[in-house]
Amino acid sequence: MFQTERSDWYFVISASLVFFSALGVTLWDFLVLREMVFLFDLVNVFGLVLFLVGVSIRLVAKRTLGKYYSYGLRTLRGHKIVKHGIYKYVRHPISLAVIIYGIAIPIFFESLYGFLLILGLVPCIIYRIRIEERMLVEEFGDEYREYMKKTKKMIPKVY
């Protein structure tokens, strides 16, 4: 059984700061700069669809992981690598989902400032993927290395 502590907290704290700062800036942009004027147009629809896609990916990935799902990085006794469902195509669909729905919120509210700030989430997630994969290689060895060769991190056939 393995669990990271300090390195995972660096992610949790920095990603939370970025995410909630971006939400706050998006809200400020909408309430103050745009004076709560909301014209439902194609940009808003795109943001809403993107948000729903992100949430759906997260729900599917979380359900696929089942008892292995956790907010923190850890493995359980008898832990098996999940390689079916969405995990057949990408190793970190929940990270992809967070990026998608995180970016979708400022797009929905047409907040350029919120959008630029939420992009800071990407390096946080890339950092977390690095420490998670290091942990999984340490725990599962060659089995996880083989899985890494067959699947991309977040975007099928791309990355």
Secondary structure, DSSP 8 states (H G I E B T S, - for coil): --B--HHHHHHHHHHHHHHHHHHHHHHHIIIIISTT-----HHHHHHHHHHHHHHHHHHHHHHHHGGG--SS-B--TT-----SGGGGTBS-HHHHHHHHHHHHHHHHTT-HHHHHHHTTHHHHHHHHHHHHHHHHHHHHTHHHHHHHHHSBSSSTTT-
